[in-house]
Amino acid sequence: LPDLKRRLQRATGDGSEATFHYQRPPTIRIQPGPARAYVRAHSDDEYGHQNGELNYWLPLTGRAKTGVDLHCESRKGEGDHSP
């Protein structure tokens, strides 16, 4: 994490101290496929996740095999979820 902190400090452009937070241990969610249950479109903050939290989607198999998609909004609250 020291390298990430240095990169964040450089990104501020003015040399000011950068403060950031991270979760330890990280949470991992495994979505097995093929999916049979559907979850309504939602925002993670509805489930207690903090504003600014980053999610990474890392499919390990093809969508044709699992039928699992991640839908995102173009902007928070827009309601235009699409894969």
Wavefront OBJ file of the C-alpha trace (Angstrom):
o trace
v 0.000 0.000 0.000
v 2.887 2.489 0.365
v 3.168 2.681 -3.448
v -0.562 3.368 -3.769
v -0.288 6.135 -1.164
v 2.589 7.779 -3.081
v 0.559 7.626 -6.287
v -2.423 9.246 -4.555
v -0.203 12.010 -3.176
v 1.180 12.716 -6.659
v -2.387 12.810 -8.020
v -3.320 15.676 -5.688
v -0.963 17.840 -7.758
v -0.043 20.167 -4.911
v 2.058 17.805 -2.805
v -0.505 17.780 -0.016
v -0.952 14.707 2.145
v -3.421 12.154 0.796
v -5.605 10.211 3.205
v -7.330 7.047 2.114
v -9.008 4.095 3.780
v -9.183 0.456 2.861
v -10.999 -2.584 4.163
v -9.056 -5.322 5.853
v -9.756 -8.092 5.284
v -11.363 -7.459 1.911
v -14.733 -8.984 1.125
v -14.995 -11.505 -1.650
v -18.259 -12.558 -3.230
v -18.436 -15.548 -5.500
v -21.379 -15.761 -7.875
v -21.708 -19.321 -9.125
v -23.466 -19.914 -12.391
v -25.615 -20.701 -14.060
v -27.726 -18.182 -12.202
v -31.286 -19.172 -11.420
v -32.170 -16.430 -8.945
v -32.472 -12.822 -10.009
v -31.817 -9.807 -7.804
v -33.626 -6.559 -8.504
v -31.514 -3.640 -9.683
v -30.087 -1.935 -6.616
v -27.312 0.297 -5.373
v -24.806 -1.152 -2.913
v -25.518 1.687 -0.460
v -28.954 0.104 0.026
v -27.052 -2.778 1.638
v -24.860 -0.678 3.918
v -21.883 -0.178 1.621
v -20.079 3.144 1.938
v -20.028 5.895 -0.665
v -16.806 5.668 -2.640
v -16.411 1.930 -2.159
v -14.979 0.252 -5.251
v -16.195 -3.053 -6.660
v -14.213 -5.153 -9.089
v -15.953 -7.555 -11.431
v -13.688 -10.409 -12.484
v -15.502 -13.052 -14.539
v -13.601 -16.333 -14.590
v -15.879 -18.038 -17.115
v -17.786 -16.875 -20.161
v -21.221 -15.333 -19.815
v -22.633 -17.882 -22.263
v -21.832 -20.612 -19.744
v -22.944 -18.893 -16.530
v -25.705 -16.499 -17.592
v -24.388 -14.019 -14.988
v -24.082 -10.301 -15.779
v -23.206 -7.208 -13.793
v -25.460 -4.254 -14.576
v -24.305 -0.705 -13.813
v -25.871 2.735 -13.968
v -24.315 5.473 -16.093
v -24.606 7.761 -13.047
v -25.755 7.154 -9.453
v -29.539 7.257 -9.215
v -30.033 7.333 -12.989
v -31.885 3.997 -13.008
v -30.529 3.045 -16.444
v -28.897 -0.234 -15.407
v -27.337 -2.131 -18.303
v -24.651 -4.824 -18.676
l 1 2 3 4 5 6 7 8 9 10 11 12 13 14 15 16 17 18 19 20 21 22 23 24 25 26 27 28 29 30 31 32 33 34 35 36 37 38 39 40 41 42 43 44 45 46 47 48 49 50 51 52 53 54 55 56 57 58 59 60 61 62 63 64 65 66 67 68 69 70 71 72 73 74 75 76 77 78 79 80 81 82 83
